[in-house]
Amino acid sequence: MAFENLSSKLQDVFKNLKNKGKLTEKDVKEALREVKLALLEADVNFKIVKDFIKKVSEKAIGEDVFNSLTPGQQVIKIVNEELIELMGSTQSKLTFSSKSPTVYMMVGLQGAGKTTTTGKLAGLLRKENKKPLLVACDIYRPAAIKQLEVVGKTYNIPVFSMGTNYNPVEIAKSSIEYAKKNGNDIVIIDTAGRLHIDIELMDELKNIKSEVHPQEILLIIDAMTGQDSVTVAESFNETLGIDGVIITKLDGDTRGGAALSVKSVTGKPIKYIGMGEKLEDLEPFHPDRMASRILGMGDVLSLIEKAQEAFDEEQAKELEKKMRNQEFSLEDFLEQMQQIKKMGPLKNLIGMIPGIGNQINLDDANIDEKAMIHVEAIIQSMTKSERLNPSILNGSRKKRIAEGSGRPIQEVNRLLKQFSEMKKMMKQFTDVTKGKKGKLNIPFFK
């Protein structure tokens, strides 16, 4: 998960600060030295780290902090504010042209995930009732056009292509006319990448830019390449001029230096971050929410947004009714699991819950993503009548389910026992809320 190492180290530093009733200047300086080392280990640009620590130090070593009731929390507040400032202060949204179609140019080096991100961005815009068109301008990389067509098919978005015999500038120009004729109000141009920045690449991009006048040029960088990606961003911005950055593979980068450096180096905002393979894993970038995640404060707003996208409102009302009437079945349980899976990896979701990062180290936490898959397989191996009424499951039925799911019969029995205990807990909770006598007895926490 992004920023795991940095987050863990910062939380240790601040835990020590909060444990001290009164802070001295020496305490603050020692804490900031640890913060500095943590940022450098996270592959944040040295100059940026130096400026960051200087700003925090100037604000933290002052009468207002030392005389406050909770000086440790005051220092954390200052670090949080400076982290937000470092990453861009506020969310930077895509802008749209007053004249249709709005054109976006996607640029970057090979391997950064540009083509896949192009498709994901189009998918997100379609959710906003836009009609995007993908344009295949990478005529050099083998199968690049085919890859974009596959991505377009995945998200059900049309792709404009003229093959490999035309100049990318001609293709880009023709795509605008095509979009106007076919009612596409968004044109997203997937340009050619290179293994490294070269004059030929930049000249081609400049020619496309001058021909189609894009509303925004979006640079795709790979978080896994650390400071190299920031150098790439600086070069693209100086030579071509970019309007925003999309950072991919942030879920696989435990350091996060690129996200903390790129805004300061280029002056251009991070628009989106890629946190996985699915469409919904391309997230709008919120500096304040990311700072909260880094400091272990959670990210409730993002969690709520993910839940709203994943859960059907009518299904939620029906589920509430079933729970109140003691009619919750394994069929309902399976539906809920499948909707939770849409929200993303469990580790990422748990990290968004406030306070969790301060209590458990998500690096060391034994969060088994496969456990959900196993439970799903067991329930799917049952007949509908068995899901609705687990009490009919005898020995032979359980054996069939175990064989069908490829899981040991002990796991089948364990799931049924846990489900039975969960139903009892729901009944107790319903009784308590209805004002019946008795107390809530949660079996998992005996």
C-alpha positions in Angstrom: 0.0 0.0 0.0 1.2 3.5 -0.8 3.3 5.3 1.9 3.3 2.3 4.2 6.9 2.7 5.3 6.6 6.5 5.7 3.3 6.3 7.5 4.6 3.7 9.9 7.7 5.7 10.8 5.8 9.0 11.2 3.2 7.4 13.4 6.0 6.1 15.7 7.6 9.6 15.9 4.3 11.2 16.8 3.3 8.5 19.2 6.4 9.5 21.2 5.5 13.2 21.0 1.9 12.6 22.2 3.2 10.6 25.2 5.1 13.6 26.5 3.0 16.0 28.6 5.2 19.0 27.9 7.6 19.5 24.9 10.9 21.1 24.8 12.7 22.6 21.8 15.0 19.6 21.9 12.0 17.2 21.7 10.7 18.9 18.6 14.1 19.0 16.9 14.7 15.3 17.6 11.2 14.5 16.2 11.7 16.5 13.1 15.1 14.8 12.5 13.2 11.5 12.5 10.6 13.0 10.1 13.4 14.2 7.8 15.0 10.7 7.7 11.5 9.1 7.1 10.9 11.4 4.1 14.3 10.8 2.6 13.8 7.0 3.0 10.5 7.5 1.2 12.5 8.8 -1.8 11.3 12.4 -1.5 13.6 15.0 -3.2 16.3 16.2 -0.8 15.7 19.9 -1.4 11.9 19.4 -0.8 12.6 17.6 2.4 14.9 20.4 3.6 12.3 23.1 2.8 9.6 21.1 4.4 11.4 20.6 7.7 12.4 24.3 7.8 8.8 25.3 7.4 7.5 22.9 10.1 10.3 23.8 12.4 9.6 27.6 12.2 5.9 26.9 13.1 6.5 24.1 15.7 9.2 25.9 17.8 7.0 28.7 19.0 5.3 29.9 22.2 1.8 29.0 20.8 2.8 25.3 20.5 4.7 25.0 23.8 2.0 26.7 25.8 -0.8 24.7 24.3 -2.6 22.0 26.3 -1.6 19.3 23.8 1.7 20.4 22.2 2.3 17.0 20.6 -1.0 17.2 18.7 -0.1 20.8 17.7 3.1 19.6 16.1 1.2 16.8 14.3 -1.4 19.4 13.1 1.5 21.6 11.6 3.0 18.6 9.9 -0.4 17.6 8.5 -1.0 21.2 7.1 2.5 21.3 5.5 2.0 17.8 3.9 -1.3 19.1 2.4 0.5 22.2 1.1 3.3 20.1 -0.3 0.9 17.9 -2.3 -1.1 20.8 -3.7 -3.4 22.2 -1.0 -6.7 21.4 -2.7 -8.1 18.9 -5.2 -7.3 19.9 -8.9 -10.2 18.7 -11.2 -10.1 18.3 -14.9 -11.2 21.4 -16.8 -13.5 21.3 -19.8 -13.5 23.3 -23.0 -16.4 25.7 -23.7 -16.4 24.4 -27.2 -16.9 20.7 -27.9 -15.0 18.4 -28.0 -12.7 18.8 -25.0 -9.3 17.3 -25.9 -6.9 15.7 -23.5 -3.4 14.6 -24.5 -1.9 11.6 -22.5 1.9 11.7 -22.5 4.6 9.8 -20.7 7.3 7.1 -21.1 6.7 3.5 -22.0 5.7 1.2 -19.1 4.1 3.9 -17.0 0.6 2.6 -17.7 -0.4 5.3 -20.1 -2.7 3.3 -22.4 -4.6 1.6 -19.5 -4.9 4.9 -17.6 -6.3 6.5 -20.8 -9.1 3.9 -20.8 -9.8 4.3 -17.1 -10.0 8.1 -17.4 -12.5 7.7 -20.3 -14.5 5.3 -18.1 -14.7 7.8 -15.2 -15.7 10.6 -17.6 -18.5 8.4 -19.1 -19.9 8.0 -15.5 -20.3 11.8 -15.6 -22.5 11.4 -18.7 -19.7 12.4 -21.1 -19.2 10.6 -24.5 -15.5 10.0 -24.7 -13.5 8.9 -27.8 -10.1 7.2 -27.4 -7.5 8.0 -30.1 -4.7 5.6 -31.0 -1.7 7.8 -31.9 1.0 5.3 -30.8 2.0 3.9 -34.2 5.5 2.7 -33.1 5.1 0.3 -30.2 4.1 -3.2 -31.4 0.4 -4.0 -30.7 -0.1 -0.5 -29.1 -3.2 0.1 -31.2 -4.6 -3.3 -30.4 -4.0 -2.7 -26.7 -6.0 0.5 -26.8 -8.8 -1.3 -28.7 -8.9 -4.0 -26.0 -9.0 -1.3 -23.3 -11.7 0.5 -25.1 -13.7 -2.7 -25.4 -13.2 -3.4 -21.7 -14.8 -0.1 -20.7 -17.2 0.0 -23.8 -15.7 3.1 -25.2 -15.1 3.7 -29.0 -11.5 3.9 -30.3 -10.4 6.0 -33.3 -7.6 4.4 -35.3 -6.0 4.9 -38.7 -3.5 2.1 -38.4 0.3 2.6 -38.5 0.7 4.1 -42.0 -0.4 7.6 -41.0 1.5 10.3 -39.1 0.3 10.7 -35.5 -0.4 14.4 -36.1 -2.8 13.5 -39.0 -4.5 10.9 -36.8 -5.0 13.3 -34.0 -6.4 16.0 -36.3 -8.7 13.5 -38.0 -10.0 12.3 -34.7 -11.4 15.7 -33.8 -13.5 15.8 -37.0 -14.6 12.3 -36.3 -15.7 13.2 -32.7 -17.7 16.2 -34.0 -19.6 14.1 -36.5 -20.3 11.3 -34.0 -21.3 13.4 -31.0 -18.2 12.6 -28.9 -17.7 15.5 -26.5 -14.4 14.2 -25.1 -11.3 13.2 -27.1 -8.5 11.5 -25.3 -5.3 11.0 -27.3 -3.0 8.1 -26.4 0.4 9.3 -27.7 3.5 7.3 -28.2 5.8 6.7 -25.3 9.6 6.0 -25.4 12.0 4.2 -23.1 13.6 7.6 -22.4 13.0 11.2 -23.3 14.3 12.1 -26.8 14.1 15.1 -29.2 12.1 13.1 -31.8 9.4 12.2 -29.2 9.1 15.7 -27.9 8.9 17.2 -31.4 6.1 14.9 -32.3 4.2 15.8 -29.1 4.7 19.5 -29.8 3.3 19.1 -33.3 0.2 17.2 -32.0 -0.3 20.0 -29.4 -0.1 22.8 -31.9 -2.5 21.0 -34.2 -5.3 20.0 -31.8 -4.9 22.6 -29.0 -5.6 20.2 -26.1 -7.5 21.5 -23.1 -5.1 19.7 -20.9 -1.9 17.7 -21.3 -1.7 15.0 -18.7 1.6 13.3 -17.8 1.4 9.7 -16.7 4.2 8.7 -14.3 5.0 5.4 -12.6 5.2 5.7 -8.8 7.5 2.7 -8.7 10.3 4.6 -10.4 10.6 7.1 -7.5 12.7 10.1 -8.1 13.2 9.1 -11.8 9.5 9.8 -12.4 9.9 13.3 -10.9 12.8 14.0 -13.2 10.7 12.8 -16.1 7.9 15.1 -15.0 10.3 18.1 -14.8 11.6 17.4 -18.4 8.2 17.0 -19.9 7.0 20.2 -18.3 10.0 22.3 -19.4 9.9 21.0 -23.0 6.2 20.4 -23.7 4.3 22.1 -20.9 1.9 19.9 -18.9 -1.3 20.8 -17.0 -1.5 17.9 -14.6 0.0 14.6 -13.5 -1.5 11.1 -13.0 0.5 8.8 -10.8 0.1 5.1 -11.5 0.9 2.0 -9.5 0.8 3.9 -6.2 -0.7 0.9 -4.5 2.6 -1.0 -5.2 4.9 1.7 -4.0 5.4 1.6 -0.3 7.6 4.8 -0.4 5.5 7.4 -2.2 8.2 9.9 -2.9 6.9 10.7 -6.3 3.5 11.9 -4.9 5.2 14.0 -2.3 7.7 15.6 -4.8 6.1 16.1 -8.2 3.9 19.1 -7.3 6.8 21.1 -5.8 9.2 20.2 -8.6 6.9 21.0 -11.5 4.3 23.3 -10.0 1.7 21.2 -11.7 -1.1 19.4 -9.7 -1.6 15.7 -9.3 -5.1 15.0 -10.8 -5.5 11.3 -10.3 -3.7 8.4 -8.7 -3.8 4.7 -9.8 -4.4 2.3 -6.9 -5.0 -0.9 -8.7 -6.1 -2.6 -11.9 -9.8 -1.8 -12.0 -11.6 1.2 -13.3 -12.6 2.4 -9.9 -9.0 2.2 -8.8 -8.2 5.4 -10.7 -9.0 7.9 -7.9 -9.2 11.7 -7.9 -6.3 13.0 -5.9 -7.2 14.9 -2.6 -4.0 16.3 -0.9 -5.8 16.6 2.5 -7.1 13.1 2.4 -3.7 11.7 1.4 -2.0 13.6 4.2 -4.6 12.0 6.7 -3.8 8.6 5.4 0.0 9.1 5.7 -0.4 10.3 9.3 -2.7 7.3 10.2 -5.8 9.6 10.6 -7.8 7.6 8.1 -9.8 8.9 5.1 -13.5 8.7 5.9 -14.7 10.7 2.9 -13.0 8.4 0.4 -14.3 5.4 2.2 -17.9 6.8 2.1 -17.5 7.6 -1.6 -16.3 4.1 -2.4 -19.2 2.6 -0.4 -21.8 4.8 -2.2 -20.4 3.7 -5.6 -20.3 0.0 -4.6 -23.6 -0.4 -2.8 -27.0 -0.2 -4.4 -29.4 2.0 -2.3 -32.5 -0.2 -2.9 -30.5 -3.4 -2.0 -29.3 -1.7 1.2 -32.9 -0.8 2.3 -34.0 -4.4 1.5 -31.0 -5.8 3.5 -31.9 -3.6 6.5 -35.5 -4.9 6.4 -34.2 -8.5 6.3 -31.9 -7.9 9.2 -34.7 -6.4 11.3 -37.0 -9.4 10.5 -34.3 -12.0 11.1 -34.4 -13.1 7.4 -30.7 -12.5 6.6 -29.4 -15.5 4.6 -26.1 -16.7 3.2 -27.5 -15.5 -0.2 -27.6 -12.0 1.3 -24.2 -12.4 2.9 -22.7 -13.4 -0.5 -24.2 -10.3 -2.2 -22.7 -8.1 0.5 -19.2 -9.7 0.1 -19.3 -9.1 -3.6 -20.2 -5.4 -3.1 -17.4 -5.0 -0.6 -15.0 -6.4 -3.1 -15.9 -3.7 -5.5 -14.5 -1.1 -3.0 -11.0 -2.4 -3.5 -8.4 -4.4 -1.5 -9.3 -4.8 2.2 -5.9 -3.5 3.3 -6.5 -0.2 1.6 -10.1 0.1 3.0 -8.9 -0.7 6.6 -6.2 2.0 6.2 -9.0 4.6 5.6 -10.6 3.9 9.0 -9.5 6.6 11.4 -7.3 5.4 14.3 -6.5 2.0 12.8 -3.1 3.1 11.6 -2.2 4.2 15.2 -3.3 0.8 16.6 -2.0 -1.8 14.2 0.8 -1.9 11.7 -0.8 -2.7 8.3 2.5 -4.0 7.1 2.5 -6.7 9.8 -1.3 -7.2 10.0 -2.4 -10.6 8.7 -5.1 -9.4 6.3 -5.9 -12.5 4.1 -7.5 -11.3 0.9 -7.9 -14.9 -0.2 -10.1 -15.7 2.8 -13.0 -13.8 1.2 -12.5 -15.7 -2.1 -12.6 -19.0 -0.2 -15.8 -18.0 1.6 -17.3 -16.9 -1.7 -16.4 -20.2 -3.3 -18.0 -22.2 -0.4 -21.3 -20.2 -0.6 -21.4 -20.4 -4.4 -21.1 -24.2 -4.2 -24.4 -24.4 -2.3 -27.8 -24.6 -3.9 -30.1 -21.6 -3.5 -32.3 -23.5 -1.0 -29.1 -24.3 1.1 -28.1 -20.6 1.1 -31.6 -19.6 2.2 -31.9 -22.3 4.9 -28.4 -23.6 6.1 -30.1 -25.8 8.7 -30.8 -28.4 6.0 -27.0 -28.9 5.5 -26.2 -32.4 6.6 -23.0 -34.3 6.4 -23.3 -35.4 2.7 -24.3 -31.9 1.6 -21.4 -30.4 3.4 -19.0 -32.9 1.8 -20.4 -32.0 -1.7 -19.9 -28.3 -1.0 -16.4 -28.8 0.2 -15.5 -30.8 -2.9 -17.2 -28.2 -5.1 -15.4 -25.3 -3.6 -12.0 -27.0 -3.3 -11.9 -26.2 0.4 -11.7 -28.6 3.4 -14.9 -29.5 5.2 -13.6 -27.9 8.4 -13.8 -24.5 6.6 -17.4 -25.2 5.6 -18.3 -26.0 9.2 -16.4 -22.9 10.4 -18.3 -20.6 8.0 -21.6 -22.1 9.0 -20.8 -21.6 12.7 -19.6 -18.0 12.3 -22.7 -17.2 10.2 -25.0 -18.7 12.9 -23.2 -16.7 15.6 -23.5 -13.5 13.4 -27.3 -14.1 13.1 -27.6 -14.5 16.9 -25.7 -11.2 17.3 -28.1 -9.5 14.9 -31.1 -10.8 16.8 -29.6 -9.5 20.1 -28.9 -6.2 18.5 -32.4 -6.0 17.1 -33.9 -6.9 20.5 -31.8 -4.2 22.3 -32.8 -1.6 19.8 -36.5 -2.6 20.1 -36.2 -2.1 23.9 -36.4 -5.7 24.9 -34.6 -6.8 28.1 -31.1 -8.2 27.8 -27.7 -7.1 26.8 -25.8 -7.3 23.6 -23.5 -10.3 23.7 -21.0 -10.4 20.8 -19.7 -14.0 20.4 -16.5 -13.0 18.5 -15.4 -10.9 21.5 -16.1 -13.3 24.4 
